Amino acid sequence: MPQNRPPLFDFSTQQRARDRARALDGDRFLEAAAAEGLADRLSAVTRKFENGLWIGGETVPPQIRSFAASWQVADFDAQEVLKSDTGFDLAVSLLSLQWINDLPGALVQIRARLKPDGLFVGVLLGGSTLRELREAFAQAEIATLGGISPRVSPFADVRDLGSLLQRAGFALPVSDLERLDVRYRDVFTLARDLRIHGLTNAMSERSRRPLRRATLAALMAHYGDHHAEGGKLKASFELLYLTGWAPDDSQQKPLKPGSAKHRLAQALGTDEHPLKER
């Protein structure tokens, strides 16, 4: 395995992208949809939270603010250390874990900031996000350059997130997703939306060379031929939600194997028959 390989994401590049995004006007529809999704999941919890930790270094959005009596805003630094106090009963992350290289380590830090039975709710972009753009870039670079370079960042898979929460020590982990399809008149409009959201390429091994005209033309042609509907280009986004609780003795626990007092056949009202050997 190569030694001293750079991290997948470059912290300073992502910080610059976030700073540029704040200076741009536009509809941050992804952030709004993610905030609504977080609020929906928090609304399903009947308890009241006193001290909330908002992870991301931004202002707590109005959809989330009412779920805790007070909030502390914190973020991960360049060494991916979460700079915050401890003792929170709620922690919320809206896309702030998107560019973390050590996601399991970040989740461990979040759990450590929570009181026993404290709740963490977060959202990241999922693996199908921008799949059309990823494919168009790959085909365009193969056609014009004879190979591909990292142009679109990788995103998390919903099947992995539940196990990551367990590895980080969370109890009762849940991961689920919502899909959002957006239509654009051209690739340039899509690119502007990505800049508004701070979603430009932040990979350490990205190409530093400007995009060649021939490659851009091939990208636009492939995108239009394979991912257009009614004259509009389709762009897929996937929002992955994570929910986990800091362990506490009061929480429900699975029964030990063999501890059931009644057979399944009794509950279903059917006869039980042994399996035949084959």
C-alpha positions as CSV (number, residue, x, y, z in Angstrom):
1,M,0.0,0.0,0.0
2,P,1.4,3.5,-0.9
3,Q,2.9,5.3,2.1
4,N,2.1,8.9,3.0
5,R,-0.8,9.1,0.5
6,P,-2.6,12.4,0.8
7,P,-6.1,12.4,2.4
8,L,-9.1,12.0,0.0
9,F,-10.3,15.6,0.7
10,D,-8.3,18.8,0.9
11,F,-9.4,20.9,3.9
12,S,-8.2,24.3,2.6
13,T,-9.8,23.7,-0.8
14,Q,-13.1,22.9,0.8
15,Q,-12.9,25.9,3.1
16,R,-12.3,28.2,0.1
17,A,-15.3,26.6,-1.6
18,R,-17.5,27.3,1.5
19,D,-16.3,30.9,1.7
20,R,-17.1,31.5,-2.0
21,A,-20.5,29.9,-1.6
22,R,-21.4,32.3,1.2
23,A,-20.7,35.2,-1.1
24,L,-23.0,34.0,-3.9
25,D,-26.7,34.6,-4.1
26,G,-28.9,31.7,-5.1
27,D,-31.4,29.1,-4.0
28,R,-29.7,26.6,-1.6
29,F,-32.4,24.1,-2.2
30,L,-30.3,21.1,-1.0
31,E,-29.6,22.7,2.3
32,A,-33.3,23.6,2.7
33,A,-34.4,20.1,1.8
34,A,-31.8,18.6,4.2
35,A,-32.9,20.9,7.0
36,E,-36.5,19.9,6.5
37,G,-35.6,16.2,6.6
38,L,-33.7,16.7,9.8
39,A,-36.6,18.6,11.3
40,D,-39.0,15.7,10.3
41,R,-36.8,13.2,12.1
42,L,-36.5,15.4,15.2
43,S,-40.2,15.9,15.3
44,A,-40.7,12.2,15.7
45,V,-38.8,12.3,19.0
46,T,-41.1,13.1,21.9
47,R,-38.6,14.4,24.4
48,K,-37.4,17.9,24.8
49,F,-33.7,18.8,24.4
50,E,-31.9,21.4,26.5
51,N,-28.4,21.8,25.1
52,G,-27.9,21.3,21.4
53,L,-24.6,21.1,19.4
54,W,-24.8,22.4,15.8
55,I,-21.9,21.0,13.9
56,G,-20.9,23.1,10.9
57,G,-19.7,26.5,12.0
58,E,-22.9,28.2,10.6
59,T,-26.0,29.7,12.1
60,V,-28.6,27.1,13.2
61,P,-31.4,27.2,10.6
62,P,-34.9,28.2,11.8
63,Q,-36.2,24.7,11.0
64,I,-33.9,23.2,13.7
65,R,-33.6,26.0,16.2
66,S,-36.7,25.2,18.2
67,F,-35.6,21.6,19.0
68,A,-33.2,22.7,21.7
69,A,-33.4,25.4,24.4
70,S,-29.8,26.5,23.7
71,W,-27.2,25.8,21.0
72,Q,-23.5,25.8,20.7
73,V,-22.0,26.1,17.1
74,A,-18.8,24.2,16.4
75,D,-16.9,22.6,13.6
76,F,-14.1,20.3,12.7
77,D,-10.7,21.9,12.2
78,A,-8.0,21.1,9.7
79,Q,-6.9,18.1,11.8
80,E,-10.5,16.9,11.9
81,V,-10.9,17.6,15.6
82,L,-14.3,18.8,16.7
83,K,-13.8,22.0,18.7
84,S,-16.7,22.0,21.2
85,D,-17.7,21.4,24.8
86,T,-19.2,18.2,26.0
87,G,-22.5,17.3,27.8
88,F,-25.0,17.9,25.0
89,D,-28.2,16.0,24.8
90,L,-28.6,16.7,21.0
91,A,-26.1,17.0,18.2
92,V,-27.1,17.9,14.6
93,S,-25.0,18.0,11.4
94,L,-26.2,19.3,8.1
95,L,-23.8,18.2,5.3
96,S,-20.9,19.3,7.6
97,L,-19.4,15.7,7.6
98,Q,-19.4,15.6,3.8
99,W,-15.7,16.3,3.4
100,I,-14.4,14.5,6.5
101,N,-11.6,12.0,5.7
102,D,-12.1,9.9,8.9
103,L,-15.8,9.7,9.1
104,P,-15.8,6.9,11.8
105,G,-13.4,9.0,13.9
106,A,-15.7,12.1,13.5
107,L,-18.7,10.1,14.6
108,V,-16.8,8.9,17.7
109,Q,-16.0,12.5,18.6
110,I,-19.7,13.5,18.2
111,R,-20.7,10.6,20.4
112,A,-18.2,11.7,23.0
113,R,-19.8,15.2,23.1
114,L,-23.2,13.7,24.0
115,K,-24.6,12.9,27.4
116,P,-25.8,9.3,27.9
117,D,-29.0,8.9,25.9
118,G,-28.2,12.0,23.9
119,L,-29.3,12.0,20.2
120,F,-27.3,12.6,17.1
121,V,-29.0,13.4,13.8
122,G,-27.1,14.1,10.6
123,V,-27.4,14.2,6.9
124,L,-24.8,13.6,4.1
125,L,-25.0,13.4,0.3
126,G,-25.4,9.8,-0.9
127,G,-23.7,7.7,-3.5
128,S,-26.1,8.4,-6.4
129,T,-25.6,12.1,-6.1
130,L,-24.5,13.6,-9.4
131,R,-24.2,10.2,-11.0
132,E,-25.1,11.7,-14.4
133,L,-22.3,14.3,-14.2
134,R,-19.8,11.7,-13.0
135,E,-20.6,9.5,-15.9
136,A,-20.5,12.3,-18.5
137,F,-17.1,13.5,-17.1
138,A,-15.7,10.0,-17.4
139,Q,-16.9,9.4,-20.9
140,A,-15.7,12.8,-22.1
141,E,-12.2,12.4,-20.6
142,I,-11.9,8.9,-22.1
143,A,-12.9,10.2,-25.5
144,T,-10.6,13.3,-25.4
145,L,-7.8,12.4,-23.0
146,G,-7.7,8.6,-23.1
147,G,-8.3,8.3,-19.3
148,I,-10.2,9.7,-16.4
149,S,-9.3,12.0,-13.4
150,P,-11.2,12.6,-10.1
151,R,-13.8,15.2,-11.1
152,V,-16.8,14.5,-8.9
153,S,-16.3,13.6,-5.2
154,P,-17.3,10.2,-3.9
155,F,-20.3,10.1,-1.7
156,A,-21.4,7.8,1.1
157,D,-23.5,4.6,0.7
158,V,-26.6,4.2,2.9
159,R,-25.7,0.5,3.5
160,D,-22.4,1.6,5.2
161,L,-23.7,4.3,7.4
162,G,-25.6,2.1,9.9
163,S,-22.4,0.0,10.5
164,L,-20.4,3.2,10.8
165,L,-22.7,4.5,13.6
166,Q,-22.3,1.1,15.4
167,R,-18.5,1.3,15.0
168,A,-18.6,4.7,16.6
169,G,-20.4,3.4,19.6
170,F,-24.0,4.7,18.9
171,A,-27.0,2.7,20.1
172,L,-30.1,2.1,18.0
173,P,-28.5,3.3,14.8
174,V,-30.7,4.1,11.8
175,S,-29.8,5.3,8.3
176,D,-32.3,6.1,5.5
177,L,-32.3,8.2,2.3
178,E,-34.4,10.6,0.2
179,R,-33.9,11.2,-3.5
180,L,-34.2,14.5,-5.3
181,D,-34.1,14.9,-9.0
182,V,-33.5,18.4,-10.4
183,R,-33.8,19.6,-14.0
184,Y,-31.3,22.1,-15.6
185,R,-31.3,23.9,-18.9
186,D,-27.6,23.3,-19.3
187,V,-24.4,22.2,-17.6
188,F,-23.4,25.7,-16.6
189,T,-26.5,26.2,-14.6
190,L,-25.8,23.0,-12.7
191,A,-22.2,24.1,-12.1
192,R,-23.4,27.4,-10.6
193,D,-25.8,25.5,-8.2
194,L,-22.9,23.4,-7.1
195,R,-20.8,26.5,-6.4
196,I,-23.6,28.0,-4.5
197,H,-23.7,24.9,-2.3
198,G,-19.9,24.8,-1.9
199,L,-19.9,21.4,-3.7
200,T,-17.1,22.0,-6.1
201,N,-14.3,19.4,-6.4
202,A,-12.2,19.3,-3.1
203,M,-10.3,16.0,-3.7
204,S,-6.6,16.2,-2.9
205,E,-5.7,14.3,-6.1
206,R,-8.0,16.3,-8.4
207,S,-6.6,17.6,-11.7
208,R,-5.3,21.2,-11.5
209,R,-5.5,21.7,-15.2
210,P,-8.3,23.8,-16.7
211,L,-11.0,21.8,-18.4
212,R,-10.2,21.5,-22.1
213,R,-12.8,22.8,-24.6
214,A,-12.9,19.5,-26.4
215,T,-13.5,17.7,-23.1
216,L,-16.2,20.2,-22.1
217,A,-17.9,19.7,-25.5
218,A,-17.8,15.9,-25.2
219,L,-19.2,16.2,-21.7
220,M,-22.1,18.3,-22.8
221,A,-22.8,16.1,-25.7
222,H,-22.9,12.9,-23.6
223,Y,-25.0,14.5,-20.9
224,G,-27.5,15.7,-23.4
225,D,-27.7,12.4,-25.2
226,H,-28.0,10.2,-22.1
227,H,-29.5,12.3,-19.3
228,A,-31.9,14.8,-20.9
229,E,-35.7,14.7,-20.5
230,G,-37.9,17.3,-22.3
231,G,-34.9,19.4,-23.3
232,K,-33.7,19.6,-19.6
233,L,-30.7,17.9,-18.1
234,K,-31.4,15.6,-15.1
235,A,-29.2,15.8,-12.0
236,S,-29.7,13.3,-9.2
237,F,-29.2,14.1,-5.5
238,E,-29.4,11.7,-2.6
239,L,-29.8,12.8,1.0
240,L,-28.6,10.2,3.6
241,Y,-29.9,10.6,7.1
242,L,-28.1,9.2,10.2
243,T,-29.7,8.8,13.6
244,G,-28.0,7.3,16.7
245,W,-28.1,7.6,20.5
246,A,-25.3,7.7,23.0
247,P,-25.6,4.5,24.9
248,D,-27.6,4.5,28.2
249,D,-28.9,1.7,30.5
250,S,-32.5,2.9,30.0
251,Q,-32.5,2.1,26.3
252,Q,-34.1,-0.9,24.8
253,K,-31.8,-3.8,24.1
254,P,-32.2,-6.8,21.9
255,L,-33.1,-10.1,23.6
256,K,-30.3,-12.7,23.9
257,P,-30.6,-15.6,21.4
258,G,-32.7,-18.4,22.8
259,S,-34.4,-16.3,25.4
260,A,-37.8,-16.2,23.6
261,K,-40.6,-17.7,25.8
262,H,-42.9,-18.5,22.8
263,R,-42.3,-20.1,19.5
264,L,-42.9,-18.2,16.2
265,A,-45.3,-20.9,15.1
266,Q,-47.5,-20.2,18.1
267,A,-47.7,-16.5,17.4
268,L,-48.6,-17.2,13.7
269,G,-51.1,-19.9,14.6
270,T,-49.4,-22.5,12.4
271,D,-48.0,-26.0,12.9
272,E,-44.3,-26.4,13.3
273,H,-42.5,-29.1,11.3
274,P,-38.8,-30.1,11.3
275,L,-36.9,-29.5,8.1
276,K,-36.1,-32.6,6.0
277,E,-32.5,-33.4,5.4
278,R,-31.2,-33.1,1.8
